[in-house]
Structures are given as C-alpha cells and as structure tokens.
Amino acid sequence: MQNLQSFMETLSGLVWGPYMLVLIVGTGIFLTFRLLFWQFRMLPLAFKQVFGKHPDKKDSGDISQFASLMTALSATIGTGNIAGVATACVLGGPGAVFWMWMTALFGMATKYGEGVLAVKYRHKNEKGEMNGGPMYYIERGLGSKWKWLAVLFALFGTLASFGIGSSVQSNTVALAVENSMGIETWMTGVVITAFSALVILGGIKTISKASSVIVPVMAIGYVAGGLVIIFNNLELVAPALKMIFTYAFTGEAAVGGAIGAAIRYGVARGVFSNEAGMGSAPIAAAAAKTDHAARQGLVSMTGTFIDTIIVCSITGIVLVMGYIMAGNSFGGETGAVLTIHAFDKLLPGVGGWVVTFGIIFFAYSTILGWSYYGEKCCTYLLGEKYVLIYRLIYIASVFIGCVATLDLVWLFADTFNGLMAAPNCIALLLLSGIIAKESKDFIAKRKSGELY
C-alpha cells in the first residue's frame, strides 16, 4: 500500500506539473487572443444573460441558463475556495493570490469556449434529455478518429467523480462537523448520504433546482462574512493588496523565497478552484435552454469570474490580512484550518463558523454537481441503462467517504481530475476556429435583430 501511495504521489506530481499547467493556462491565453479578448468585452452582456430578463422563448434544452450555471458552480465552488487558497498562500506566499486572478481572467475565455462547444455538439438521448460535454464535442467535432480521446476523458471523469466529487467532499464535511460539533463521522455520513440521495436520484432537473437554491445562499453568505471582516479592518486592506501585488513579482514570503513558487501554486490552485479547462462545467452547460451556443458560452464564463475573482478573492484577502496581523506569518497552519483561524481572528466568535458552514455547503453542493458530471461520463462509456447503477454506487461512495481514511483516494481523485484536462484542452485548441465562428455568428445575428 505504501508503494502504491508513493507511486500515486509521483504520478499526481507529474499530472499537475508545469506541462499540464502550461497547457491549461496556455489554452486560455490562446483563446483570449483568438477571440480578441472576448471575455472582457462581453462580460456585461454575460451577466445580463444570467440575471436579466429574457424574451419568453421555448429554446431547446433541459434547464434554464441560470440553473445550468448554478449546477456548474455547485461543483466548482467547493473546498478549493477555502482550503485551496490557503494552501496556495502558504506554499506560494501572498503573491499566489495575484496569479490565481490571472489564471481566472484567462480561464474565462476557456470556460466560454467550453460552453460554446457543449451546446454546438450536444444531442438528445432516447429519454429526450441533452447529452453533451467534452466527450461529445471531441467525437462529433473532431471526428470518429478522435473517439479514443473522448473515451479517455469520459473514463477519467467517471473515476474522478467518485473521489473529488463524492468521497473526499463528504469526508471534509464529516471531519469539519466532528471537529466543530463533536458529532461522529458515521452519523454525519447517514445524514449527508440521505440528503444526497434525495436530490441525485431525481436527475438533472432536481439537481439544478437544489443548486439554484443552495449555491446563491452559500456563496452570498460566505462572501458577506468575508466583506464584514474586510470593512471592519479597512486599515489592513491596502497593505494586504500591496503585499499581494508586490510578492507576486518578488517571491518574498514564499517557500524558498522564489517567484516561481508564487506562480506555480497560484496557477495550480486557481485552476483547481475554477476548473477552467478541466472539462467538467460544459457537461452542465450542454443541458441549458438557449437559442445560440455563444449565449451559453457567455453564461458559462461568468462561473469562473464568480468562483475566483469574487469568492477566492475574499478568502485570499482575509488570509493576507490575518498574515499581516500575525507579524507576517501563517503560524505553521495550512488548508481549511488556516482559513477558519484567520476568519475567527478577524471576526471573533462568528468568523470560524462562517467558514465551517461554508465548507459543509460547498462540499455538499459539489457532491450534487459532480454526480451529474460522472453520470454523463459513465453514460457515454456504458449507455443509458447503467444510469441508476451509477447513481447508487455514487451515493454509496458518499457514505464511505465519511467513515474512511482517504489519503490514497485524494491522490487518485486529484490525478484523474487533472488528467481530464488534457483531452479537453486539446479539443478546445483544435476546435478554436468553430468557437470563433460561433462568436461572429452570434454578434451578426444580434445586430440583424434575429437574436435578442
């Protein structure tokens, strides 16, 4: 077992090494220039698509654009926004926050491209539901000779869902509840498994309804708690921001004192948090009701902005404020524990609970969102008849995660999650011409009045 763990640690290090990060971030940079900085020019319209009123049209799809975004965010906004940011700050120094922002800004172009291709190449299954995502736009967009790449993505996605999607999330919740409230992990397991089953067995429409409630509430609650801390300690905001920008280019306070550490861990944790390039979010995007692929692409890219530019920024700024208060030290802590203590230090008696409940709801929503991702990947590999079997196994893995030691599972999950990005980014680069064409078509049809 020790040899297996050592092997997986080595493999995970290779998967999340510089080559993969260059591929993921490089895809975002390439699409940014190919689309002439589309994510910045179209951001106001993108948010209007999410929160504005739309003409009453019966567009094809299973769920609303808002519901598809909430489903994607339910899987995206997770423990990475709390524990991942803290890890980046400890290993890369405060400057890592800046590189998380850069990753997100370019990642918005990637998420846009994923959303466009998801709708462009989706199709209805025998139940009348939409099937889409990287496995479909790889096969249908690049041709049958690329099906092997689509199969690899679906395989990696299915395997990752049982780890990063279910067991490691429920394990995080169980440990947080045990530490905060003294409730045994198996008891938490029973409750969270039951609540997961109630939603997951209902399929995408039930998942999207639950996500449309949980995601806004949890995100607003966590951000509000962070903003209270920031406004109560305004004298620390300017020094914190100065430190983030300064250390991003000097590498000071990073492990080893190198600027490379700030870039490496900022980029890695930024990608892990917002999942731009991973290929998971377009699976939910494919289910959205929309009249044009580019419109859904706009909706999809707002997810990266919300996840990293808003939620992760709150965590990062509060952590650096706590770092300054502690005499430029994180006190030897990392992960969720560091974030809990930073919030509690700056907002005594309440801050720690904001993070604890954030972990619980972030992890639970991730369980729901990833169940749909894994289900669609499994369906691509084995067919619709295995959907119920997949759901039951997935639900069982939620309980197992609460009562098991998951060090090895974390490694497997992290590795397969990273491996999903390679087939997806290759497809995005090869199909970038289609993304550009759909974008131009969208603009032309809006100008002509054919689309609103």
Order of alpha helices (4+ residues) and beta strands (2+ residues): alpha-alpha-alpha-alpha-alpha-alpha-alpha-beta-beta-alpha-alpha-alpha-alpha-alpha-alpha-alpha-alpha-alpha-alpha-alpha-alpha-alpha-alpha-alpha-alpha
